[in-house]
Amino acid sequence: MSEGYDPNKSRVSEDTMENFRNSPTEADLNTIPGLGKAGIKKLGECEVEDDKITNSYQLFGKFLMLKGPGKAEGQIEIACLEHMNKFWYWLKSRGINAHRSAIVRVIAEKSATFFQGIYDVNAYADDSDDEDE
């Protein structure tokens, strides 16, 4: 049996996946299907303060950081399979021993929706008609 990301090992139901994919992103790590209390605790435990993952946005950020350059010179972006495996192994290195493939799948599929709900232009609405003051 090969180690690494396998979407077939994800135990997230299609209903849960669909709901997560189509809902606004929330900061609370408890909203990530497959990530339980023990995993959340492990993500927050780290000697280097900047490496602690304490909210969903940071977890998405780590996922996106791992999309960085591949091994070949001049390669700008790594392939999907390598990216998913990098995130799977990163979760393993942080002590996440349960539901790694589920976590990878939900983060990857949610990322593919371009973070619906992370930015609301209406939050910056101004009552005045002046463009620049």
C-alpha positions in Angstrom: 0.0 0.0 0.0 1.4 3.3 -1.1 1.7 6.2 1.4 0.5 9.7 0.4 -2.7 11.4 -0.6 -5.5 9.3 -1.9 -8.9 10.9 -2.4 -10.5 7.5 -2.1 -9.3 7.3 1.5 -11.4 10.4 2.4 -14.4 9.6 4.5 -16.1 12.9 4.0 -19.6 12.4 2.6 -20.6 14.1 -0.6 -23.2 16.1 1.2 -20.7 17.4 3.8 -18.2 18.1 1.0 -20.8 20.0 -1.1 -21.9 22.0 2.0 -18.3 22.9 2.9 -17.4 23.8 -0.7 -20.4 26.1 -1.1 -20.4 27.8 2.3 -18.4 30.9 3.2 -15.0 30.2 4.7 -14.9 30.5 8.5 -11.8 31.1 10.6 -12.8 28.3 13.1 -10.7 25.2 12.4 -13.6 23.1 13.7 -15.4 23.9 10.4 -12.8 21.9 8.5 -14.3 18.4 7.8 -12.0 15.7 9.0 -10.1 17.9 11.4 -10.9 17.1 15.0 -9.9 18.5 18.4 -6.6 16.5 18.5 -5.6 17.6 15.1 -6.4 21.3 15.9 -4.3 21.0 19.0 -1.4 19.6 17.0 -1.6 22.4 14.4 -1.4 25.0 17.2 1.6 23.4 18.8 4.8 24.5 17.3 8.1 26.0 18.7 8.2 28.6 16.0 5.3 31.1 16.6 4.9 31.8 12.9 4.4 28.1 12.1 1.4 27.7 14.4 -1.9 27.1 12.6 -4.7 28.6 14.7 -7.4 29.3 12.1 -8.7 28.1 8.8 -7.1 30.9 6.8 -3.7 30.0 8.0 -4.3 26.3 7.0 -5.4 27.4 3.5 -2.3 29.7 3.4 -0.1 26.7 4.1 -1.8 24.7 1.4 -1.2 27.5 -1.1 2.4 28.0 0.0 3.1 24.3 -0.9 2.0 25.0 -4.4 5.3 26.8 -4.9 8.1 26.0 -7.3 8.8 22.4 -8.1 12.3 20.8 -8.2 13.1 21.5 -11.9 15.0 24.8 -12.6 12.6 27.4 -14.0 9.5 25.4 -13.0 7.0 27.9 -11.7 4.3 25.6 -10.4 4.2 22.1 -9.2 1.7 19.6 -10.5 -1.6 18.8 -8.7 -0.5 15.3 -7.6 2.7 16.6 -6.1 1.0 19.5 -4.4 -1.6 17.2 -2.7 1.2 14.9 -1.5 3.2 17.8 -0.2 0.2 19.0 1.9 -0.5 15.4 3.0 3.1 14.9 4.2 3.1 18.3 5.8 0.0 17.4 7.8 1.8 14.1 8.8 4.9 16.1 9.9 2.6 18.2 12.2 1.3 15.0 13.8 -2.0 14.7 12.0 -2.5 11.0 12.0 -6.2 10.7 11.3 -8.2 11.8 8.2 -5.2 13.3 6.4 -6.6 12.5 2.9 -10.0 13.9 4.0 -8.4 17.2 5.1 -6.3 17.5 1.9 -9.4 16.9 -0.2 -11.6 19.4 1.6 -8.9 22.1 1.6 -8.1 21.4 -2.1 -11.7 21.4 -3.2 -12.6 24.5 -1.2 -9.5 26.3 -2.6 -10.7 25.6 -6.1 -13.8 27.8 -5.4 -11.5 30.8 -4.9 -12.3 31.3 -1.3 -15.9 32.2 -1.7 -16.9 34.7 1.1 -13.4 35.8 2.1 -13.8 39.3 0.7 -16.9 41.4 0.7 -16.6 44.6 -1.3 -19.8 45.9 0.3 -18.0 46.1 3.7 -16.1 49.1 2.2 -19.2 50.9 0.9 -19.1 54.6 1.5 -22.3 56.6 2.1 -20.8 59.5 0.0 -20.6 59.7 -3.7 -17.0 61.1 -3.6 -14.5 58.7 -5.1 -11.3 60.0 -3.6 -10.9 62.5 -0.8 
